[in-house]
């Protein structure tokens, strides 16, 4: 019986320089955003800026903003502005990672999954941009409609990123060649 060898989880070909740069830049920006988010953790916002993203009402948003009055409001705004740069960098990194993971996957199914993965990442990035714009416009005074819109956009973003990552796992787990059957 001849068994087909499974491809490695990570492609054996080396990453190209632009992909390495975008991954390192994404990691560096993420670390900066995590550091900016630390002072934003309060009893009203236990997850910092993520609590603001998911505050579905003006009342919740107002409580979070009041808890940041001691100078952390500027930190929250800076975090949202820096997130615009992070979006571009993480989107570039994820799209390049998708291409890298499909380099040794010539199958039609893998290419179709890769198209869906790329679309999910782009949708997540667009949702993230729109969410930041809504959040920046919801500081003074917060409104129910903007708070709910930001929450919906955040959920679309998180869903797109999670499903896109799951798609990358599916692409890497798929076989390069079908199993051969011995007769």
C-alpha atoms as a printed R data frame, in Angstrom:
    type eleno elety resid chain resno       x      y      z
1   ATOM     1    CA   UNK     A     1   0.000  0.000  0.000
2   ATOM     2    CA   UNK     A     2   1.417  3.340 -1.075
3   ATOM     3    CA   UNK     A     3   0.585  6.141  1.315
4   ATOM     4    CA   UNK     A     4   0.762  9.769  0.297
5   ATOM     5    CA   UNK     A     5   2.852 11.890  2.601
6   ATOM     6    CA   UNK     A     6   1.012 14.830  4.174
7   ATOM     7    CA   UNK     A     7   2.482 18.238  3.424
8   ATOM     8    CA   UNK     A     8   4.055 20.148  6.314
9   ATOM     9    CA   UNK     A     9   1.910 22.491  8.398
10  ATOM    10    CA   UNK     A    10   4.082 25.437  7.408
11  ATOM    11    CA   UNK     A    11   5.289 25.612  3.795
12  ATOM    12    CA   UNK     A    12   8.918 24.639  3.432
13  ATOM    13    CA   UNK     A    13   9.689 27.513  1.087
14  ATOM    14    CA   UNK     A    14  11.185 30.499  2.874
15  ATOM    15    CA   UNK     A    15   9.054 33.573  3.434
16  ATOM    16    CA   UNK     A    16   9.707 36.475  1.123
17  ATOM    17    CA   UNK     A    17  11.069 39.725  2.560
18  ATOM    18    CA   UNK     A    18   7.851 41.789  2.201
19  ATOM    19    CA   UNK     A    19   5.950 39.150  4.139
20  ATOM    20    CA   UNK     A    20   8.577 39.040  6.882
21  ATOM    21    CA   UNK     A    21   8.508 42.847  7.115
22  ATOM    22    CA   UNK     A    22   4.715 42.998  7.280
23  ATOM    23    CA   UNK     A    23   4.543 40.257  9.940
24  ATOM    24    CA   UNK     A    24   7.192 41.965 12.086
25  ATOM    25    CA   UNK     A    25   5.526 45.371 11.609
26  ATOM    26    CA   UNK     A    26   2.118 43.910 12.502
27  ATOM    27    CA   UNK     A    27   3.547 42.320 15.638
28  ATOM    28    CA   UNK     A    28   5.326 45.554 16.636
29  ATOM    29    CA   UNK     A    29   2.196 47.675 16.126
30  ATOM    30    CA   UNK     A    30   0.083 45.130 17.986
31  ATOM    31    CA   UNK     A    31   2.472 45.327 20.953
32  ATOM    32    CA   UNK     A    32   2.235 49.146 20.916
33  ATOM    33    CA   UNK     A    33  -1.573 48.939 20.834
34  ATOM    34    CA   UNK     A    34  -1.549 46.445 23.721
35  ATOM    35    CA   UNK     A    35   0.660 48.842 25.730
36  ATOM    36    CA   UNK     A    36  -1.663 51.778 24.944
37  ATOM    37    CA   UNK     A    37  -4.640 49.657 25.984
38  ATOM    38    CA   UNK     A    38  -3.297 48.782 29.453
39  ATOM    39    CA   UNK     A    39  -4.221 52.099 31.141
40  ATOM    40    CA   UNK     A    40  -7.698 51.857 29.583
41  ATOM    41    CA   UNK     A    41  -8.647 48.842 31.717
42  ATOM    42    CA   UNK     A    42 -11.159 50.142 34.279
43  ATOM    43    CA   UNK     A    43 -14.164 48.723 36.089
44  ATOM    44    CA   UNK     A    44 -16.394 50.186 33.349
45  ATOM    45    CA   UNK     A    45 -14.041 48.925 30.624
46  ATOM    46    CA   UNK     A    46 -12.508 45.639 31.815
47  ATOM    47    CA   UNK     A    47 -11.156 44.919 28.313
48  ATOM    48    CA   UNK     A    48  -9.983 48.474 27.629
49  ATOM    49    CA   UNK     A    49 -10.650 49.683 24.090
50  ATOM    50    CA   UNK     A    50 -12.376 46.391 23.217
51  ATOM    51    CA   UNK     A    51 -15.019 47.220 25.828
52  ATOM    52    CA   UNK     A    52 -15.647 50.495 23.980
53  ATOM    53    CA   UNK     A    53 -15.881 48.634 20.666
54  ATOM    54    CA   UNK     A    54 -18.524 46.318 22.104
55  ATOM    55    CA   UNK     A    55 -20.493 48.909 24.104
56  ATOM    56    CA   UNK     A    56 -23.832 48.666 22.332
57  ATOM    57    CA   UNK     A    57 -25.548 51.644 23.974
58  ATOM    58    CA   UNK     A    58 -24.783 55.306 24.599
59  ATOM    59    CA   UNK     A    59 -25.111 54.650 28.332
60  ATOM    60    CA   UNK     A    60 -22.387 51.964 28.277
61  ATOM    61    CA   UNK     A    61 -20.179 54.113 26.054
62  ATOM    62    CA   UNK     A    62 -20.646 57.138 28.321
63  ATOM    63    CA   UNK     A    63 -19.737 55.072 31.418
64  ATOM    64    CA   UNK     A    64 -16.553 53.858 29.691
65  ATOM    65    CA   UNK     A    65 -15.576 57.368 28.565
66  ATOM    66    CA   UNK     A    66 -16.223 58.748 32.097
67  ATOM    67    CA   UNK     A    67 -13.909 56.076 33.510
68  ATOM    68    CA   UNK     A    68 -11.160 57.316 31.181
69  ATOM    69    CA   UNK     A    69 -11.446 61.020 32.086
70  ATOM    70    CA   UNK     A    70  -8.129 61.091 33.946
71  ATOM    71    CA   UNK     A    71  -6.087 61.643 30.776
72  ATOM    72    CA   UNK     A    72  -6.753 58.233 29.311
73  ATOM    73    CA   UNK     A    73  -9.265 59.627 26.828
74  ATOM    74    CA   UNK     A    74  -6.356 60.956 24.749
75  ATOM    75    CA   UNK     A    75  -4.768 57.497 24.977
76  ATOM    76    CA   UNK     A    76  -7.979 55.930 23.619
77  ATOM    77    CA   UNK     A    77  -8.082 58.382 20.707
78  ATOM    78    CA   UNK     A    78  -4.390 57.743 19.953
79  ATOM    79    CA   UNK     A    79  -5.058 54.007 20.026
80  ATOM    80    CA   UNK     A    80  -7.884 54.378 17.502
81  ATOM    81    CA   UNK     A    81  -5.768 56.558 15.182
82  ATOM    82    CA   UNK     A    82  -2.804 54.170 15.399
83  ATOM    83    CA   UNK     A    83  -5.191 51.307 14.671
84  ATOM    84    CA   UNK     A    84  -5.667 52.719 11.145
85  ATOM    85    CA   UNK     A    85  -1.977 52.023 10.459
86  ATOM    86    CA   UNK     A    86  -2.258 48.631 12.135
87  ATOM    87    CA   UNK     A    87  -5.206 47.700  9.900
88  ATOM    88    CA   UNK     A    88  -3.182 48.302  6.738
89  ATOM    89    CA   UNK     A    89  -0.223 46.355  8.119
90  ATOM    90    CA   UNK     A    90  -2.192 43.379  9.486
91  ATOM    91    CA   UNK     A    91  -4.269 43.170  6.323
92  ATOM    92    CA   UNK     A    92  -1.118 43.110  4.183
93  ATOM    93    CA   UNK     A    93   0.417 40.467  6.472
94  ATOM    94    CA   UNK     A    94  -2.684 38.245  6.403
95  ATOM    95    CA   UNK     A    95  -3.072 38.493  2.617
96  ATOM    96    CA   UNK     A    96   0.598 37.630  2.121
97  ATOM    97    CA   UNK     A    97   0.312 34.792  4.621
98  ATOM    98    CA   UNK     A    98  -2.665 33.434  2.671
99  ATOM    99    CA   UNK     A    99  -0.628 33.514 -0.530
100 ATOM   100    CA   UNK     A   100   2.314 31.889  1.226
101 ATOM   101    CA   UNK     A   101   0.140 29.077  2.594
102 ATOM   102    CA   UNK     A   102  -1.313 28.365 -0.851
103 ATOM   103    CA   UNK     A   103   1.975 28.330 -2.777
104 ATOM   104    CA   UNK     A   104   2.172 24.551 -2.678
105 ATOM   105    CA   UNK     A   105  -1.598 24.040 -2.911
106 ATOM   106    CA   UNK     A   106  -2.485 24.027 -6.617
107 ATOM   107    CA   UNK     A   107  -5.923 22.429 -6.161
108 ATOM   108    CA   UNK     A   108  -9.137 24.143 -7.183
109 ATOM   109    CA   UNK     A   109 -10.694 23.728 -3.742
110 ATOM   110    CA   UNK     A   110  -7.681 25.256 -2.037
111 ATOM   111    CA   UNK     A   111  -7.689 28.210 -4.419
112 ATOM   112    CA   UNK     A   112 -11.417 28.713 -3.829
113 ATOM   113    CA   UNK     A   113 -10.956 28.591 -0.045
114 ATOM   114    CA   UNK     A   114  -8.042 31.031 -0.385
115 ATOM   115    CA   UNK     A   115 -10.289 33.478 -2.289
116 ATOM   116    CA   UNK     A   116 -12.859 33.280  0.513
117 ATOM   117    CA   UNK     A   117 -10.140 33.719  3.134
118 ATOM   118    CA   UNK     A   118  -8.803 36.817  1.379
119 ATOM   119    CA   UNK     A   119 -12.343 38.205  1.072
120 ATOM   120    CA   UNK     A   120 -12.953 37.606  4.789
121 ATOM   121    CA   UNK     A   121  -9.732 39.414  5.707
122 ATOM   122    CA   UNK     A   122 -10.602 42.375  3.457
123 ATOM   123    CA   UNK     A   123 -14.110 42.556  4.926
124 ATOM   124    CA   UNK     A   124 -12.587 42.486  8.422
125 ATOM   125    CA   UNK     A   125 -10.196 45.310  7.510
126 ATOM   126    CA   UNK     A   126 -12.957 47.450  5.987
127 ATOM   127    CA   UNK     A   127 -15.140 46.827  9.040
128 ATOM   128    CA   UNK     A   128 -12.244 47.791 11.307
129 ATOM   129    CA   UNK     A   129 -11.735 51.091  9.448
130 ATOM   130    CA   UNK     A   130 -15.457 51.893  9.587
131 ATOM   131    CA   UNK     A   131 -15.583 50.919 13.270
132 ATOM   132    CA   UNK     A   132 -12.706 53.284 14.117
133 ATOM   133    CA   UNK     A   133 -14.390 56.137 12.261
134 ATOM   134    CA   UNK     A   134 -17.639 55.490 14.138
135 ATOM   135    CA   UNK     A   135 -15.855 55.258 17.499
136 ATOM   136    CA   UNK     A   136 -13.923 58.498 16.912
137 ATOM   137    CA   UNK     A   137 -17.242 60.227 16.161
138 ATOM   138    CA   UNK     A   138 -18.913 58.734 19.250
139 ATOM   139    CA   UNK     A   139 -16.791 60.421 21.933
140 ATOM   140    CA   UNK     A   140 -18.808 63.545 22.607
141 ATOM   141    CA   UNK     A   141 -21.647 62.904 23.185
142 ATOM   142    CA   UNK     A   142 -22.105 59.156 22.669
143 ATOM   143    CA   UNK     A   143 -25.245 58.058 20.843
144 ATOM   144    CA   UNK     A   144 -27.101 54.763 20.789
145 ATOM   145    CA   UNK     A   145 -26.954 54.519 16.993
146 ATOM   146    CA   UNK     A   146 -23.179 55.058 16.795
147 ATOM   147    CA   UNK     A   147 -22.536 52.723 19.740
148 ATOM   148    CA   UNK     A   148 -24.623 49.968 18.170
149 ATOM   149    CA   UNK     A   149 -23.028 50.539 14.751
150 ATOM   150    CA   UNK     A   150 -19.534 50.263 16.265
151 ATOM   151    CA   UNK     A   151 -20.522 47.032 18.025
152 ATOM   152    CA   UNK     A   152 -21.895 45.491 14.835
153 ATOM   153    CA   UNK     A   153 -18.783 46.514 12.888
154 ATOM   154    CA   UNK     A   154 -16.533 45.079 15.627
155 ATOM   155    CA   UNK     A   155 -18.434 41.790 15.503
156 ATOM   156    CA   UNK     A   156 -18.124 41.682 11.691
157 ATOM   157    CA   UNK     A   157 -14.378 42.372 12.060
158 ATOM   158    CA   UNK     A   158 -13.811 39.674 14.680
159 ATOM   159    CA   UNK     A   159 -15.927 37.171 12.745
160 ATOM   160    CA   UNK     A   160 -14.029 37.860  9.508
161 ATOM   161    CA   UNK     A   161 -10.677 37.462 11.230
162 ATOM   162    CA   UNK     A   162 -11.654 34.252 13.037
163 ATOM   163    CA   UNK     A   163 -13.208 32.645  9.963
164 ATOM   164    CA   UNK     A   164 -10.260 33.762  7.828
165 ATOM   165    CA   UNK     A   165  -7.795 32.185 10.256
166 ATOM   166    CA   UNK     A   166  -9.881 29.009 10.284
167 ATOM   167    CA   UNK     A   167  -9.713 29.048  6.480
168 ATOM   168    CA   UNK     A   168  -5.920 29.222  6.645
169 ATOM   169    CA   UNK     A   169  -5.931 26.138  8.859
170 ATOM   170    CA   UNK     A   170  -8.196 24.350  6.348
171 ATOM   171    CA   UNK     A   171  -5.878 25.291  3.478
172 ATOM   172    CA   UNK     A   172  -2.825 23.974  5.310
173 ATOM   173    CA   UNK     A   173  -4.606 20.806  6.436
174 ATOM   174    CA   UNK     A   174  -5.765 19.872  2.943
175 ATOM   175    CA   UNK     A   175  -3.805 17.276  1.037
176 ATOM   176    CA   UNK     A   176  -1.663 18.191 -1.912
177 ATOM   177    CA   UNK     A   177  -2.484 14.961 -3.705
178 ATOM   178    CA   UNK     A   178  -5.403 12.638 -3.174
179 ATOM   179    CA   UNK     A   179  -4.693  9.394 -1.394
180 ATOM   180    CA   UNK     A   180  -3.799  6.619 -3.796
181 ATOM   181    CA   UNK     A   181  -5.754  3.416 -3.522
182 ATOM   182    CA   UNK     A   182  -4.066  0.117 -4.128
183 ATOM   183    CA   UNK     A   183  -6.045 -2.415 -6.100
